[in-house]
Amino acid sequence: MSSVVYGGLDVHKETIVAFLVDSGTGEVHQEEVPSDRAHVLRAVRRWGKLGELRLCYEASGSGYVLKRWLDEEGVACEVVAPSSVLRVPGKRVKTDRRDARTLAQQYAAGMLSIVRTPSVAEERARAVVRLHDELTRDLTRTKNRITKLLLRLGLRYEGGHNWTREHRRWLASQALVPDEQLILHSHLSTLDHLQLELDAVDKRIAALAQEAPYAEGVARLLSLRGIGVYSAMVLLSEIGDIERFGSAPQLMSYFGLVPCESSSGEKRRLGGITKAGNSAARWVLAQAAWNQTRPLRGERLRKHWLTQPPEVVAIGRKAAKRLHQKFWKIAARKERNIAATAVARELAGFVWAILRVEVGSAPA
């Protein structure tokens, strides 16, 4: 029976540095190969003669392409969380070979956290949802550039809120010299283009929300106050398979909403939230938390509850009541930002519950 060979791959755009260690004999093998499919697969076939391969590499901008190549070849490969790789503070020499060796050694010891690999369809849908946030940030930057341009020119709009139709007409009516007009026109054209792109992305997200495998999850999440179609798609696309979270606290931790802790001996100190998890989902929950400040009014949520199973509605009703009370209970003692963060953390628990509840079971 061949021994197991653990390998760490330090992946870059042009090259991959591999460090392999035989768990039985302790023999090591190091190699650098070009990071294209043909060269990688040829190298893997050579390495397979050393024993049963179990490879890993850190999650990065290179995505999951390498893992999918190796999966097709029948080679075990896992993507690991960079935050779980232990770094020695005293070491001042960092090279690709040393990074690959660290990965191999810690992977063989079972010290690394494995990242779930999404399917190609899941990854594509998540990219579309993330594009909404990227375009929104670009829109904000462009608006800020226009605002700063107007400030430099000593122009101030006094007709109400910015970026209304009246504000756009006011911008068009300003008498500027040709160079200033060129700059303003360029920014406004960029703004209009980005808005058209954002509208197209919103339509695609709305269409995805009505398709499998997202339709049921979106319908359930819309039963929670403060969650709309876009928010629901962010949560679903970032969570992936909800079954991988065995409890609500695990999902809270994944979102980075649990408090930091520094305890030693009899002393236990808790700090702010870790912010170590998924930032997109955490932002969505933080925004939804502020919706809990007002008592439940309006018919949108109640009408939606009429379309959902009793188990889902029970969780939605419980969340609406509990989160509103929790916000003001904490806000009476601490700052409202702290209250909103606590509500966002508990809302993550309700997200876990509403996605995991079995229809036909007893109400939660």
TIVEX-996040 format. One line per field, with one value per residue (C-alpha): z, x, y. Coordinates in pm, 1 decimal. Layout:
! residues N
zz	(Z/...)
xx	(X/...)
yy	(Y/...)
! end
This chain:
! residues 364
zz	(0.0/-103.5/160.8/168.2/21.1/151.1/-69.1/-31.9/-345.3/-348.1/-643.0/-848.6/-1186.1/-1376.7/-1154.0/-885.5/-627.0/-477.7/-159.5/-109.3/199.6/228.5/554.5/576.5/498.0/554.5/209.2/51.8/-306.2/-428.5/-775.3/-959.5/-1257.2/-1490.9/-1380.1/-1695.3/-1709.9/-1928.0/-1718.7/-1389.2/-1489.5/-1619.7/-1289.3/-1087.3/-1277.4/-1187.8/-824.2/-817.6/-846.8/-501.1/-330.9/-270.8/-325.3/-95.4/-202.9/-78.1/-159.2/-8.3/-124.5/-332.1/-645.0/-847.6/-740.4/-770.2/-1120.6/-1000.5/-769.1/-1052.4/-1277.4/-1009.5/-932.4/-1297.4/-1273.5/-962.9/-733.3/-384.1/-345.5/-95.1/-74.0/271.8/448.7/456.3/804.1/942.5/829.6/1128.0/1065.6/1287.1/1386.4/1430.4/1075.2/845.9/534.1/319.4/-7.0/-221.3/-127.0/244.2/203.1/19.4/291.1/566.1/387.1/342.5/704.2/859.0/617.8/709.2/1077.5/1019.6/1134.4/838.6/784.1/455.4/234.3/71.2/-306.4/-482.0/-806.5/-1125.8/-1131.5/-768.6/-831.8/-1136.4/-946.4/-656.8/-899.9/-1039.0/-688.4/-591.5/-908.8/-765.2/-472.5/-698.4/-924.2/-624.0/-488.8/-831.4/-841.2/-500.3/-604.3/-920.1/-725.6/-480.1/-766.7/-899.5/-553.7/-500.4/-845.1/-757.2/-423.1/-598.6/-830.3/-540.8/-659.9/-405.6/-472.3/-240.3/-388.6/-164.1/-191.2/-443.8/-739.5/-787.8/-1127.8/-1012.5/-908.5/-1246.5/-1423.9/-1204.0/-1297.7/-1667.9/-1632.2/-1485.8/-1704.8/-1694.5/-1899.8/-2162.9/-1955.8/-1649.3/-1865.1/-2014.3/-1667.4/-1546.0/-1863.4/-1834.2/-1473.8/-1554.6/-1852.6/-1629.7/-1370.1/-1625.0/-1768.6/-1425.5/-1341.2/-1658.1/-1573.3/-1218.5/-1343.8/-1570.9/-1282.3/-1058.1/-1322.5/-1344.9/-965.6/-956.7/-1223.7/-1032.7/-719.8/-898.2/-1025.3/-859.7/-627.6/-487.6/-519.1/-201.7/9.7/-110.4/-29.0/321.2/386.7/268.1/573.9/788.7/842.9/669.2/411.1/47.9/-271.4/-307.2/61.1/37.8/-268.2/-93.9/203.5/-4.8/-248.9/29.4/257.8/-9.5/159.0/487.9/602.8/662.1/960.0/1241.9/1469.1/1457.9/1637.7/1360.3/1103.8/1325.1/1340.6/962.4/925.1/1170.7/1411.4/1726.7/1981.0/2007.9/2323.8/2509.9/2819.3/3044.7/3379.8/3570.6/3344.0/3055.2/2823.0/2532.3/2264.1/1946.6/1676.5/1496.4/1144.4/1035.2/830.3/521.1/490.2/225.4/434.0/749.9/581.3/466.4/816.9/968.3/736.2/814.3/1185.9/1161.9/1023.8/1363.3/1536.1/1443.8/1543.1/1271.8/1042.5/680.2/479.5/269.7/525.9/639.3/279.6/219.2/531.6/376.4/101.5/335.0/540.8/908.4/1028.6/829.5/936.1/1302.3/1279.9/1092.0/1351.3/1638.3/1477.5/1413.9/1775.4/1944.7/1741.8/1790.7/2166.5/2177.1/1995.0/2236.3/2541.9/2453.1/2322.4/2663.7/2816.4/2533.1/2200.7/1918.2/1698.8/1961.9/1973.2/1594.0/1593.3/1857.3/1657.9/1338.7/1520.2/1640.5/1297.4/1161.3/1399.5/1257.3/903.8/1003.7/1159.8/873.0/610.9/809.5/933.2/790.5/648.0/809.0/1142.0/1461.5/1466.1/1591.6)
xx	(0.0/144.2/202.3/18.9/204.1/90.5/157.9/138.8/101.7/199.7/-3.3/81.6/-25.0/270.3/404.8/311.7/567.1/501.0/639.1/557.2/630.0/589.9/405.9/569.9/935.8/957.2/1107.0/1042.2/1011.1/1011.8/928.5/820.7/587.1/411.9/55.6/-119.3/-331.5/-106.3/206.8/19.4/-140.6/188.4/354.4/72.4/107.2/477.0/402.5/144.4/429.0/548.7/229.1/-132.4/-146.1/-334.1/-272.5/-384.4/-342.0/-459.6/-778.4/-688.2/-773.2/-682.4/-1014.7/-1097.0/-966.7/-666.9/-881.1/-1122.1/-833.2/-710.9/-1060.2/-1101.9/-769.7/-890.9/-635.5/-743.5/-700.7/-848.5/-855.4/-766.1/-843.3/-535.4/-633.9/-587.7/-223.0/4.1/284.5/595.0/649.9/1025.7/1089.1/1190.8/1259.8/956.0/981.8/743.4/921.1/889.2/521.9/459.2/644.8/440.4/119.5/227.1/336.5/29.9/-203.6/-48.8/-100.3/-468.3/-424.5/-584.7/-946.5/-1095.2/-1286.8/-1603.6/-1570.2/-1880.0/-2006.4/-1940.7/-2305.7/-2286.4/-1965.5/-2115.0/-2428.8/-2220.6/-2010.7/-2326.9/-2450.0/-2110.5/-2108.0/-2402.8/-2187.0/-1892.6/-2108.9/-2270.0/-1927.1/-1823.9/-2143.0/-2064.2/-1708.3/-1832.6/-2088.9/-1819.0/-1597.7/-1879.3/-1950.3/-1584.1/-1566.4/-1861.6/-1702.4/-1381.4/-1587.6/-1779.5/-2114.5/-2372.0/-2713.8/-2980.3/-3285.0/-3300.1/-3140.7/-2869.8/-2913.3/-3282.4/-3418.2/-3416.1/-3052.4/-2956.9/-3135.3/-2948.5/-2616.5/-2702.2/-2786.7/-2451.2/-2245.8/-1894.1/-1584.7/-1510.8/-1256.0/-1481.0/-1777.2/-1569.5/-1488.1/-1846.7/-1983.8/-1734.3/-1835.4/-2206.8/-2168.1/-1985.2/-2260.2/-2534.8/-2347.3/-2293.3/-2660.3/-2762.3/-2520.5/-2656.0/-3014.2/-2919.2/-2749.0/-3052.3/-3276.2/-3046.7/-3039.9/-3419.8/-3433.6/-3187.5/-3398.4/-3689.1/-3483.5/-3357.7/-3178.6/-3245.9/-3623.0/-3726.7/-3448.8/-3529.4/-3897.8/-3808.6/-3564.7/-3817.5/-4019.6/-3757.6/-3795.0/-3530.1/-3443.0/-3523.0/-3451.9/-3097.7/-3018.1/-3154.8/-2942.4/-2631.3/-2693.5/-2772.2/-2485.0/-2233.1/-2360.5/-2376.9/-2496.6/-2666.4/-2635.1/-2262.7/-2348.5/-2457.3/-2570.0/-2663.4/-2341.8/-2138.0/-2314.2/-2268.2/-1896.4/-1881.0/-2025.9/-1771.3/-2044.2/-1918.4/-1715.3/-1337.7/-1208.2/-879.9/-891.7/-618.0/-647.2/-939.2/-963.7/-1207.6/-1220.1/-1460.5/-1412.3/-1585.7/-1694.1/-1419.2/-1511.4/-1316.5/-1592.0/-1792.3/-1804.6/-2079.8/-2327.7/-2226.5/-2299.6/-2642.7/-2733.7/-2606.5/-2833.2/-3127.4/-3066.5/-3156.6/-3498.4/-3576.0/-3585.1/-3949.5/-4252.5/-4380.5/-4613.8/-4711.1/-4860.4/-4565.8/-4437.5/-4781.7/-4888.3/-4572.6/-4636.0/-4966.3/-4768.2/-4529.6/-4557.3/-4656.7/-4309.4/-4144.9/-4403.1/-4357.5/-3984.7/-4049.8/-4299.8/-4072.4/-3778.9/-3978.6/-4091.2/-3772.3/-3526.0/-3726.3/-3734.7/-3367.8/-3256.1/-3424.5/-3333.5/-2963.4/-2995.8/-3127.7/-2789.0/-2537.5/-2481.8/-2721.2/-2438.4/-2367.6/-2737.4/-2751.7/-2450.6/-2608.7/-2932.5/-2740.9/-2577.7/-2913.6/-3065.7/-2798.1/-2938.5/-3285.9/-3143.4/-2996.1/-3324.4/-3548.8/-3329.0/-3296.6/-3655.6/-3837.2/-4176.6/-4438.6/-4256.5/-4369.1/-4339.4/-4006.5)
yy	(0.0/338.5/601.8/932.6/1228.9/1568.0/1867.2/2242.6/2451.9/2818.5/2943.6/3251.0/3386.4/3241.9/2964.0/2711.9/2607.5/2263.6/2111.6/1741.3/1535.5/1158.1/1082.3/741.4/806.3/1180.2/1230.8/1568.1/1680.4/2040.6/2162.2/2474.5/2437.8/2684.2/2749.0/2629.8/2318.4/2102.3/2156.2/2113.7/1783.5/1645.4/1736.9/1580.5/1254.0/1250.2/1323.7/1045.7/792.7/902.1/787.5/887.8/1263.6/1501.3/1859.4/2198.7/2565.4/2892.0/3062.4/3367.6/3558.7/3250.3/3102.5/2734.4/2667.0/2464.6/2252.0/2175.3/2069.1/1829.5/1701.9/1604.4/1421.2/1234.8/1397.6/1501.8/1877.2/2120.6/2498.2/2628.9/2955.1/3183.2/3303.5/2951.2/2924.1/2984.8/3233.8/3248.9/3615.6/3571.6/3456.3/3740.4/3534.2/3464.9/3273.9/3073.0/2750.0/2824.3/2912.4/2583.9/2391.1/2557.9/2463.8/2100.7/2059.5/2218.7/2039.7/1703.8/1789.7/1870.1/2230.2/2410.9/2514.5/2396.5/2637.5/2506.7/2495.1/2629.9/2485.6/2679.3/2792.9/2909.1/3098.3/3265.8/3373.6/3504.6/3709.9/3871.1/3958.3/4099.4/4308.8/4503.7/4614.3/4699.6/4917.4/5085.5/5180.0/5312.6/5521.6/5667.7/5753.2/5926.6/6129.2/6232.2/6348.5/6566.5/6708.2/6794.3/6956.5/7179.7/7271.8/7374.4/7594.4/7749.4/7608.0/7490.9/7340.4/7481.0/7312.8/7005.6/6664.9/6590.4/6354.3/6421.9/6528.6/6889.7/6853.9/6708.8/6996.4/7241.6/7076.3/7103.5/7471.8/7576.3/7810.5/7669.0/7732.8/7464.1/7267.4/7260.4/7162.9/6878.7/6742.0/6766.7/6608.9/6321.1/6248.5/6271.3/6037.4/5788.7/5822.5/5754.5/5457.6/5304.5/5350.9/5165.8/4884.3/4867.8/4849.2/4558.3/4377.5/4433.8/4275.8/3974.3/3936.2/3953.3/3681.7/3460.5/3502.9/3334.1/3040.9/2722.7/2680.3/3028.7/3076.1/2891.7/3043.1/3395.9/3346.2/3231.5/3515.7/3774.2/3668.9/3843.7/4214.8/4425.7/4158.6/4232.6/4041.0/4175.0/4115.0/3762.0/3687.0/3820.6/3592.2/3283.8/3327.7/3387.6/3109.9/2841.3/2524.0/2614.1/2252.4/2300.4/2519.1/2292.6/2574.8/2942.5/3053.8/2893.2/3111.5/3418.5/3343.1/3295.9/3645.3/3786.8/3899.0/3725.7/3926.1/3909.9/3746.2/3779.8/3563.1/3436.7/3266.6/3413.1/3715.8/3713.6/4011.2/4053.6/4316.4/4424.6/4183.7/3993.1/4114.7/3807.3/3650.9/3732.9/4112.2/4126.8/3930.0/4116.6/4451.3/4331.5/4216.7/4542.1/4741.2/4514.8/4562.6/4930.9/4832.9/4680.8/5020.9/5085.7/4879.8/4648.7/4839.6/4815.8/4533.1/4412.1/4166.3/4052.6/3988.3/3786.7/3580.0/3468.0/3291.3/3106.2/2785.9/2828.0/2722.9/3001.4/3259.6/3165.7/3242.1/3566.5/3687.5/3592.6/3774.5/4093.4/4114.8/4000.3/4208.4/4529.2/4474.0/4375.4/4689.5/4928.2/4724.4/4755.1/5112.2/5218.1/5126.0/5160.6/5335.3/5257.9/5127.9/4862.8/4776.2/4745.3/4513.0/4289.6/4280.9/4194.0/3902.6/3770.3/3826.6/3592.0/3330.9/3379.9/3350.2/3013.9/2902.3/3007.6/2840.4/2517.1/2477.5/2177.6/2258.2/2035.5/2021.4/2184.3/2565.8/2703.1)
! end
